[in-house]
Amino acid sequence: MVMLFWLLIDYLVLLLLLTNIETTNAVVELHIGGLFPMEAGTGGWAGGEACLPAVKMAIEDVNKDDKVLAGYTLKLHQNNSKCQAGLAARQMYELLYTPPTKLMLLTGCSPVTTVVAEAAPMWNLIVLSYGGSSPALSNRKRFKTLFRTHPTANMQNPTRVELFRVFKWEKISIIQSVEEVFTSTAKDLEKLCRENGIQAERQSFYGNPVGAIKALKRQDARIIVGLFYVNEARRVLCQAYHHGLYGKKYVWFFIGWYADKWFENTSNVNCTKAQMKLAAEYHITTESIMLSASEELTISGMTGKQFQRRLSAGLDDPANTGGYPEAPLAYDAIWAVALAFNCTISKLPREKRIESFNYNDTFLKEKLFACVQNTRFKGVSGQVMFNQAGDRIAKTQIEQLQDGEYKVLGIYDTPTKQLTWTGVAKFNTADGRPPPDSTIIRETKLTVGKDLYFIIVALALLQIITSIVAVIFNIKNLDKGVIKFSQPHCNNLLITGCFLCSLSLILLGLPIEEVNFSSNQFSFLCHSRILLLMFGFSLAYGSLFAKVWNVHQFIHKQRVHSKNKDEIIPPHHFYIVITVFLVIDLIIILFWVFLDPLRQTKRSFPLQEIIEEDGDVKVIPVLELCQSVHQKLWTGLIFGYKCLLLVLGLFLSYDSRNLRYRYVNDFRMVGLAIYNVAILSLITGVVVTFLIPSHANANFAFIGITVLLCTYVTIGLIFIPKIIYLHSASEETAEEPDKSGSQFFTQLTKAERKRMEQLAVENAELLKKLPQNDELAVCQNRQNSRIEEKTKECKELLRRRTKLKTATFVDDHKISDEVKFAEMSVESTCYQQRISGIELHPEAGTDYTDEDKLSSCSDEILL
């Protein structure tokens, strides 16, 4: 009995031991929930295609590792979120309220992560995202229990800005879809660009990117950063092709986590595969390093490349599998969960077990949160650690699509701001250099062409020489009557004015091509050429105006007071008029220079067409002007009083067109010169000021031709008749003063010469009819009668011209030098008779009628 009792005790002990052993060897399951975007849906990231196999591979490796979670095993409960926030919220509730209890949740794309991570703290759940990159997820106050093995998208922005700086791009454009992840990234990029002096413009779209692409086209965008999911990326790329936003002028930046051959999928776009490849060539991607290039073994016992080969073996087409680049992040996320669970188990009291967690267990949640925060290990994606915001800290990799394959260009370390180049960037430009960030705007100065400038200057120099010759001629022949009674000193001032106007043309054409002036030099040039032109005009036109004005006023006084008809106008009357002109100019210029000086200003005009096909260069014409603050006031003041003088000169010249004054013998030519100057100046002033102010060549040509015509014609009208007269007249005739008051020879009109010829012919016929002997006396009486008749006819002519009722004969010794009747001789050698001449001089200031003009003798040179 006793023995039987002890045998029963031993059996119970053994049974108890066996039960304890079975309990000890039992594996406890730790459940986690996972939301995987297995398809993109209406537009998103189908990262679950590669990330879910990577997660399952990691769970398998963790469960096989005796060093991690000994006595525990991980079990995954997954759903397909389709990257849709609403669907993910419903699936999260299903996971939470469907037993068993989940210790942690895994999420993929940013929209799903946003919904899940914001709600998870209500159930005391930790969320670990392997694919959420939205910068908004870094907000720890909003997402209290979120961690990410996927670096935030903001990590790419410093890299992008560094590339902009390296490639000397100061203007970029951003095109983004309206999801929060991309809006946050775009705003952060804009902020960084502003801080680095880079101009950034942003366009957004929802669904159809055509409007945003057209906006980029209008903005002349060249460097374009695209922020959207891969489906939208294909639509954007196709529209970029159709609108010409690709090729040598453009550089696109895309997100680096697309599949390697993402642009070859043409199922939902209106482009061929070849067109997509052409538009995608040479685009640049930036993405955090997701696969370790180190040959060192990671916590899983594999290198990054070994993991990639193992994952690829289980995928049909890795390059076109969604989430393939992010698969190492998903793999490391499971190892981070396992290490956090292992850490939590070790820190729990004996009576507390991790598998006893429920959604109200704040204590276990705090322990698990601290363990995840302190997790550090070397994974297949690199060193895994989290900052205080729960973000993954990683370096950024830069890649470029070259000949259809992605090539690594370099690595950027954001904390140290160090860019390490490992490859060479290529661009579809003629020299392989980065294209400019916009059309190159090159300023081109609207200057006077060299050919036109030198032609005008040559003519101006010739005119200057002509002026010098005219002055020499005027001084040399000052004692000649034809010069003395033309107001020679006034003519010298006229020549001086023409000289200054011609000299101003040399300055008006500056600066010419390839000739530049500093700001101070340009200002001095502005004042100099205006000073020369204004003073030159006042001297030249003032001399002409002075003659017309004084003669007009003098003749008018003679008509009122009919006395002293041969009175000479004092020379100082002419000088007063010219001085008044100069004083007015001087006052205006002094006020202008000291109160509102001219300065160099630039006026830009619309862009001209591209002049360099490969260089993408346009030119903007820039005209350098002499401008002051109140330019219109000064210009209006000068034009106003100058135009008034021109119009007044025209009126006086027309009103005095029939006047003759012996002491201004070139008065008629002065009137013609005023017509020439006034008409040309008025036309040119309007054209240059209002019609062609921006055309440097046309402007200078109009001014130059006008000045040259005015000066050449004026000097020609005034001096050429004098030169011809002095050259054709004998020295005696030119120098002998007229005893009747006229100081120079007067030519006869055609009517007078014709009558003289008729008298000579008739006289010759009468002489032939005379007999050779005793009838000589009778013939002579007849001849004398005939002469008396012709003399009466001349007297009547003189009466009509001088408006006198009678005319007196002059003595034989005062025979006029103006009219000489030919000697009439008879054939007899014993007789010769001389016909008396008639002095035909009008009184000073006589106004002729049109009838008188048909047959007249004048003491004025008929020019």
Steps between C-alpha positions, in 0.01 A plus 500: 500500500769733600688398197202556282459845653857602418462369149195723457694798632783439256255475213339831590838671530610360166173609339546846646855521369392390155220757497746772602741401227226517235392839629857625492561377145172647366561797252299815569368688195535877489250645252555806285267657244615618159343718231662454161413698183489210258366720223504871425123541462398845377854622542755409760786273582471124449794437729351189654588296191862475613475610863263221608736225376786680677299513824418130480867425434597704806241325723634169384857601578406641843306191599798283407746707700538360855669822616192709443165440669586162641176319579303742288402514138371785288174463317382750236139592423493704179246684287514672160448871562536599133666814635156639581451671835130415539548134423800487735295644788240226460767231478669636812178460698463147371852417613446651842167339574573164348688277746781456579626828642758674282811634672607729216383621158700524174397754236610583147421815304466843661119545473442170677771569757349840575158353585629201694775679694268781605242255640733232646577676831135452599574127517850545643649357183842569351501553121807426288487621141723351233373726220366826645717790383273800561674781688176553692558166674793654686256687724541316830212687663264373235649154447600404851591132450629500140842385384624466143770294337427705186677837523283808472464654156647821638831320518520532119452876492847596633645268236295663226601849612865395505469374142339829398794682649760274336338529156448878546122489470332796662148442374305176539139389467307245704208292375317288757183307556280622784570222752623626836832320470590692185351831612713490816810408303439777246456763771818392672688511168370851430619611842849358448522657155412844634762464772761422234403774257326270253173598339237224521155489340247229571216343302263237636243268342253232588467212258563668165831694481434674166421838657808494717719400205366789293573736788859377512526558126378858540748560781785379282583244769824312435596334830191313619455303823217247485331385822233231446439129501615287213166494314488879493869502406416309181220742412724799566782354292265430209360854508853638525576317177191636324574857613871486422624524859783255447833485326810712514333803661336317790601302808239306696534389863288201597462306823753222530276226636327421170580168336798510267286461185201698622492721186460203264149422621263670253172339600329818619674769294472626144865443415701218353779328684758668278353842570504438874860386489597806298331738743646323805860500380749682724254567781645504852366324810581555865413248767632394834734204479278192534749225431833473676796476268722372782640149481467462876238260627189654653298385800326248277828344390468634145650793313279743315580343163429149631161616620428656162592180315287293736200731463537521122493124475145500635372775268401462138619843380688685776565814291126553447384384841352769718696572814808314388741780603325528839505127572817524715316754718212260551742218578683709760167614647426141613845474658435830679169357632670181613780686679248734665294201620816332625600818686153536652489138619831544678377809680164367619452385863448126563126529538468697175515329165501662159241267358255621765485843334160655446395829343469667839851403613680835522790352697593247233455762230749731672756222533461400138521867383828550688649185355412597143641850557833352610524236231828499307624232268664446163238393254495423129395863440787635706527621855153504655428757769229753578509861611268659755233550233512131414662565162767284345839667462665412169716634219358595162591333174496688170431310179451591135338311216768461234428295188201341667686390816532672838856599586605608848646852489581552865409495866396799709533500877247753631639541855851575374385665173759298311441396138708208376501441126527142380387551140475761227179683419407516134272746327354509152679818402756568229789523747357266763476777755191560714241707313415847633210533741317724255546657163825692513414866481789689353495876489589660172545875482308685235787710374565673174659274241861571416437539128222754547695685768813540292301607193321773695821604674683519166227726359508706820877543475459603138242755610737626768767549233241675283418732790866584548536573127188720510641701790831548317314606185285742700800662670716512188232675293374727775581810294290383207158657474323168458645386835499832684127559454393151601573543873822293490547482878148365536587245232808402697279424799278293270804302387606451862157362581520257208846398621369424852199307367725285284737449791210385718431215256830341601375485860137417418600169341686381808523240638537289188544123481772360728552839666395537862495794736490513876202661669685829558637506147156434358351784705769740375432383145128569543554860610770568241302398194186684611705813573668491157178434311298768681767769470571404140134521410460835674802648322407367155125545504532811715713665231240425235216607725680821594522604134137424425376661819702821466428548129132432554483748788712759315294493181180517704626817670600649164150451369359684801770770502601564142837659559862393516421223257864414452569471871726211604388263777758515781687165532435478872131448425591164348726407790231577756266244347770233494603583856142461623489152347826402669398642838175304498691181417758569768235559768317178414820295493629638830172427678485156339857403592493621858141421596434182306819372335496242224601149599551172322185290499419173327176422324427135428290371213319169433711189458611418151505154346756238599827571325692191611321171446717290729564769758133586550581869500266792452599861492333789670572830327611772741514862398724732698332835537578838645217548745420723792219482751297770326614419148164576338488844661839605366443346159161666470645835604778487241282361221230751581703815460712363213191399305346840570808669353494270197135574430556873553795488262286330238233767536745790477674347199174452317374844592826659379540297184462809272721735698840620378761670717834601354690469830394136548554393144450129573162555663314283250738209556466541876127445462558183301746378764242557772245297303750218475602505869151541640331230294775242550532574873127480567464171315810344656407613850165321480643185341794466737303585815182302444547243224850354525643583843616141553667445162857615546601482133182660366508765770859596431446485123201736518681748721824474304340542159288789624796685651714439194230609256428811701865600530601412144197663340521810720866563429443420134212744466687778674848465349488317167336795315762734641781270393356465149451872470852592612643236275307614191518876552810696422712630782413860413127436494513313825694769683365830351233657722177619341483877493125501528512309826512144369828330574491217249414415143140432411415253229224581250192289469418304185235754397747788528770321311248407228397861461862611474559243233191616309620864519841401372348308208266782406783752526716290272223474241446876503869562450503272199217701339682830539670637183877531497516874400284807534209318658706437816347791696148387422580145614651627816189700583290195449729294716484758778122493487508123527733516799270751669207262457693207652622724781144590586419128509782442753384796705153350518653172614696682768188683616311177546780339697573790729137615519603849400303714260811638338847387436810707447777442264842463640806678374719339246780462754262308736411224264392208709706186522176307506350589159718597205357540158726377225686752299323591181732609226440596150702364215654846452840532657432858602210427739433293806227542758475367855160422657437618853418232756232507773565420864240251610532474879203439727480673829586305813211285620303508176231234475456369143186394326478185295490708181822673594672170555457408135731781395719652767842614586618450857798588707461164680681196381231289338563155657 
